[in-house]
Amino acid sequence: MQQVCAHGHEQRGPLDYFDDGQCRHCDRRNQARYRTRRSAAMELARALEAHGVEVMRAEPPVDLQRLAEALAGSYKATA
């Protein structure tokens, strides 16, 4: 009796899903995506701080939405 999760991963037995029913394969993929995004965010934060923009513990706090809009706008203009 093989079942398939919502994303198409075969569920052959109890080792393929957690007690709450979440697919282990989906969880592994989601965790890898999370680690990649977190790593990219830290790389961006370090690059900004290298250019004098205190992101982590700025006083007063940096308006991250405004910074993101400025970065995205200038990136689109050069891309």
N, CA and C atoms as an extended XYZ file, in Angstrom:
237
Properties=species:S:1:pos:R:3:atomname:S:1:resname:S:1:resid:I:1 pbc="F F F"
N         0.842       -1.192        0.000 N   MET     1
C         0.000        0.000        0.000 CA  MET     1
C         0.878        1.243        0.000 C   MET     1
N         1.179        1.759       -1.164 N   GLN     2
C         1.964        2.977       -1.253 CA  GLN     2
C         1.049        4.171       -1.397 C   GLN     2
N         1.355        5.201       -0.621 N   GLN     3
C         0.622        6.454       -0.718 CA  GLN     3
C         1.568        7.508       -1.258 C   GLN     3
N         1.018        8.620       -1.648 N   VAL     4
C         1.801        9.721       -2.193 CA  VAL     4
C         1.409       10.997       -1.459 C   VAL     4
N         2.401       11.831       -1.103 N   CYS     5
C         2.095       13.104       -0.449 CA  CYS     5
C         1.551       14.085       -1.487 C   CYS     5
N         1.173       15.260       -1.047 N   ALA     6
C         0.603       16.280       -1.935 CA  ALA     6
C         1.589       16.729       -3.013 C   ALA     6
N         2.898       16.529       -2.773 N   HIS     7
C         3.907       16.943       -3.739 CA  HIS     7
C         4.469       15.770       -4.544 C   HIS     7
N         3.856       14.602       -4.418 N   GLY     8
C         4.227       13.465       -5.246 CA  GLY     8
C         5.288       12.533       -4.682 C   GLY     8
N         5.689       12.726       -3.432 N   HIS     9
C         6.685       11.827       -2.841 CA  HIS     9
C         6.011       10.551       -2.359 C   HIS     9
N         6.598        9.427       -2.684 N   GLU    10
C         6.042        8.149       -2.241 CA  GLU    10
C         6.179        8.020       -0.729 C   GLU    10
N         5.116        7.554       -0.093 N   GLN    11
C         5.094        7.308        1.341 CA  GLN    11
C         4.980        5.801        1.535 C   GLN    11
N         6.131        5.125        1.650 N   ARG    12
C         6.157        3.667        1.701 CA  ARG    12
C         5.957        3.106        3.103 C   ARG    12
N         6.208        3.927        4.112 N   GLY    13
C         6.082        3.428        5.472 CA  GLY    13
C         6.244        4.536        6.484 C   GLY    13
N         6.302        4.187        7.757 N   PRO    14
C         6.341        5.197        8.815 CA  PRO    14
C         7.615        6.042        8.826 C   PRO    14
N         8.668        5.610        8.166 N   LEU    15
C         9.889        6.407        8.132 CA  LEU    15
C         9.820        7.543        7.107 C   LEU    15
N         8.794        7.542        6.275 N   ASP    16
C         8.665        8.576        5.252 CA  ASP    16
C         7.820        9.764        5.690 C   ASP    16
N         7.287        9.738        6.892 N   TYR    17
C         6.500       10.876        7.376 CA  TYR    17
C         6.654       11.002        8.892 C   TYR    17
N         6.415       12.222        9.378 N   PHE    18
C         6.477       12.494       10.808 CA  PHE    18
C         5.174       12.098       11.479 C   PHE    18
N         5.155       12.118       12.804 N   ASP    19
C         3.947       11.754       13.558 CA  ASP    19
C         2.768       12.652       13.215 C   ASP    19
N         3.049       13.914       12.862 N   ASP    20
C         1.953       14.832       12.524 CA  ASP    20
C         1.482       14.677       11.082 C   ASP    20
N         2.077       13.740       10.331 N   GLY    21
C         1.663       13.470        8.965 CA  GLY    21
C         2.457       14.198        7.898 C   GLY    21
N         3.389       15.061        8.304 N   GLN    22
C         4.194       15.798        7.332 CA  GLN    22
C         5.199       14.875        6.659 C   GLN    22
N         5.319       15.018        5.365 N   CYS    23
C         6.243       14.207        4.563 CA  CYS    23
C         7.688       14.580        4.892 C   CYS    23
N         8.514       13.606        5.172 N   ARG    24
C         9.932       13.865        5.480 CA  ARG    24
C        10.672       14.411        4.270 C   ARG    24
N        10.299       13.968        3.084 N   HIS    25
C        10.962       14.446        1.871 CA  HIS    25
C        10.653       15.927        1.634 C   HIS    25
N         9.398       16.317        1.846 N   CYS    26
C         9.011       17.723        1.699 CA  CYS    26
C         9.718       18.564        2.758 C   CYS    26
N         9.778       18.054        3.980 N   ASP    27
C        10.434       18.782        5.061 CA  ASP    27
C        11.914       18.982        4.742 C   ASP    27
N        12.566       17.974        4.237 N   ARG    28
C        13.987       18.076        3.881 CA  ARG    28
C        14.189       19.135        2.801 C   ARG    28
N        13.305       19.142        1.803 N   ARG    29
C        13.394       20.137        0.732 CA  ARG    29
C        13.138       21.547        1.272 C   ARG    29
N        12.142       21.689        2.134 N   ASN    30
C        11.827       22.995        2.715 CA  ASN    30
C        12.967       23.506        3.587 C   ASN    30
N        13.582       22.620        4.362 N   GLN    31
C        14.710       23.022        5.210 CA  GLN    31
C        15.907       23.445        4.371 C   GLN    31
N        16.165       22.769        3.273 N   ALA    32
C        17.271       23.153        2.390 CA  ALA    32
C        17.010       24.527        1.788 C   ALA    32
N        15.778       24.777        1.369 N   ARG    33
C        15.410       26.089        0.815 CA  ARG    33
C        15.570       27.174        1.879 C   ARG    33
N        15.146       26.881        3.115 N   TYR    34
C        15.269       27.830        4.219 CA  TYR    34
C        16.737       28.162        4.485 C   TYR    34
N        17.594       27.134        4.524 N   ARG    35
C        19.022       27.368        4.779 CA  ARG    35
C        19.650       28.210        3.665 C   ARG    35
N        19.254       27.964        2.424 N   THR    36
C        19.773       28.728        1.294 CA  THR    36
C        19.371       30.194        1.402 C   THR    36
N        18.103       30.438        1.708 N   ARG    37
C        17.617       31.818        1.842 CA  ARG    37
C        18.268       32.523        3.021 C   ARG    37
N        18.434       31.813        4.116 N   ARG    38
C        19.059       32.408        5.298 CA  ARG    38
C        20.520       32.762        5.004 C   ARG    38
N        21.215       31.892        4.317 N   SER    39
C        22.600       32.141        3.948 CA  SER    39
C        22.698       33.363        3.031 C   SER    39
N        21.805       33.471        2.064 N   ALA    40
C        21.800       34.617        1.151 CA  ALA    40
C        21.503       35.912        1.909 C   ALA    40
N        20.595       35.860        2.866 N   ALA    41
C        20.270       37.048        3.666 CA  ALA    41
C        21.475       37.491        4.485 C   ALA    41
N        22.187       36.549        5.067 N   MET    42
C        23.373       36.906        5.851 CA  MET    42
C        24.461       37.467        4.950 C   MET    42
N        24.620       36.917        3.771 N   GLU    43
C        25.615       37.429        2.822 CA  GLU    43
C        25.278       38.863        2.428 C   GLU    43
N        23.999       39.139        2.194 N   LEU    44
C        23.556       40.483        1.852 CA  LEU    44
C        23.790       41.437        3.016 C   LEU    44
N        23.451       41.012        4.228 N   ALA    45
C        23.646       41.856        5.404 CA  ALA    45
C        25.123       42.184        5.605 C   ALA    45
N        25.976       41.206        5.432 N   ARG    46
C        27.426       41.436        5.584 CA  ARG    46
C        27.942       42.390        4.505 C   ARG    46
N        27.456       42.252        3.284 N   ALA    47
C        27.881       43.139        2.197 CA  ALA    47
C        27.425       44.572        2.474 C   ALA    47
N        26.192       44.728        2.963 N   LEU    48
C        25.695       46.065        3.296 CA  LEU    48
C        26.537       46.688        4.409 C   LEU    48
N        26.846       45.903        5.425 N   GLU    49
C        27.648       46.432        6.530 CA  GLU    49
C        29.063       46.756        6.072 C   GLU    49
N        29.599       46.022        5.107 N   ALA    50
C        30.916       46.332        4.560 CA  ALA    50
C        30.905       47.678        3.831 C   ALA    50
N        29.719       48.086        3.368 N   HIS    51
C        29.572       49.377        2.698 CA  HIS    51
C        29.046       50.457        3.635 C   HIS    51
N        29.072       50.190        4.948 N   GLY    52
C        28.706       51.207        5.927 CA  GLY    52
C        27.248       51.259        6.321 C   GLY    52
N        26.429       50.333        5.866 N   VAL    53
C        25.012       50.303        6.247 CA  VAL    53
C        24.860       49.292        7.372 C   VAL    53
N        24.650       49.789        8.589 N   GLU    54
C        24.482       48.899        9.743 CA  GLU    54
C        23.081       48.294        9.701 C   GLU    54
N        23.003       47.016        9.445 N   VAL    55
C        21.716       46.334        9.305 CA  VAL    55
C        21.340       45.594       10.581 C   VAL    55
N        22.290       44.929       11.191 N   MET    56
C        21.995       44.027       12.302 CA  MET    56
C        21.520       44.751       13.556 C   MET    56
N        22.322       45.657       14.062 N   ARG    57
C        21.981       46.303       15.334 CA  ARG    57
C        22.109       47.819       15.208 C   ARG    57
N        21.422       48.370       14.246 N   ALA    58
C        21.507       49.801       14.006 CA  ALA    58
C        20.630       50.557       14.998 C   ALA    58
N        21.095       51.704       15.406 N   GLU    59
C        20.324       52.586       16.278 CA  GLU    59
C        20.315       53.947       15.627 C   GLU    59
N        19.262       54.510       15.164 N   PRO    60
C        17.930       53.916       15.127 CA  PRO    60
C        17.870       52.778       14.106 C   PRO    60
N        16.889       51.892       14.238 N   PRO    61
C        16.802       50.733       13.346 CA  PRO    61
C        16.659       51.141       11.880 C   PRO    61
N        17.239       50.349       11.013 N   VAL    62
C        17.146       50.585        9.571 CA  VAL    62
C        15.743       50.213        9.108 C   VAL    62
N        15.159       51.046        8.259 N   ASP    63
C        13.866       50.729        7.661 CA  ASP    63
C        14.137       49.730        6.531 C   ASP    63
N        14.013       48.444        6.847 N   LEU    64
C        14.381       47.395        5.897 CA  LEU    64
C        13.499       47.389        4.656 C   LEU    64
N        12.236       47.764        4.807 N   GLN    65
C        11.355       47.816        3.624 CA  GLN    65
C        11.844       48.879        2.647 C   GLN    65
N        12.190       50.059        3.168 N   ARG    66
C        12.671       51.134        2.306 CA  ARG    66
C        14.004       50.760        1.664 C   ARG    66
N        14.871       50.119        2.437 N   LEU    67
C        16.153       49.669        1.910 CA  LEU    67
C        15.946       48.634        0.801 C   LEU    67
N        15.015       47.701        1.023 N   ALA    68
C        14.730       46.677        0.018 CA  ALA    68
C        14.187       47.299       -1.263 C   ALA    68
N        13.295       48.279       -1.125 N   GLU    69
C        12.750       48.958       -2.307 CA  GLU    69
C        13.850       49.682       -3.085 C   GLU    69
N        14.767       50.340       -2.367 N   ALA    70
C        15.861       51.052       -3.024 CA  ALA    70
C        16.793       50.069       -3.728 C   ALA    70
N        17.107       48.977       -3.056 N   LEU    71
C        17.981       47.974       -3.672 CA  LEU    71
C        17.325       47.354       -4.902 C   LEU    71
N        16.056       46.997       -4.768 N   ALA    72
C        15.356       46.370       -5.883 CA  ALA    72
C        15.244       47.334       -7.059 C   ALA    72
N        14.960       48.596       -6.773 N   GLY    73
C        14.842       49.586       -7.836 CA  GLY    73
C        16.157       49.796       -8.568 C   GLY    73
N        17.248       49.881       -7.826 N   SER    74
C        18.541       50.102       -8.485 CA  SER    74
C        19.012       48.826       -9.177 C   SER    74
N        18.646       47.673       -8.651 N   TYR    75
C        19.045       46.411       -9.283 CA  TYR    75
C        18.319       46.222      -10.612 C   TYR    75
N        17.024       46.553      -10.634 N   LYS    76
C        16.247       46.423      -11.874 CA  LYS    76
C        16.779       47.371      -12.942 C   LYS    76
N        17.238       48.542      -12.515 N   ALA    77
C        17.737       49.529      -13.477 CA  ALA    77
C        19.025       49.071      -14.136 C   ALA    77
N        19.819       48.263      -13.420 N   THR    78
C        21.096       47.820      -13.980 CA  THR    78
C        21.002       46.448      -14.624 C   THR    78
N        19.943       45.704      -14.340 N   ALA    79
C        19.834       44.333      -14.856 CA  ALA    79
C        19.359       44.307      -16.287 C   ALA    79
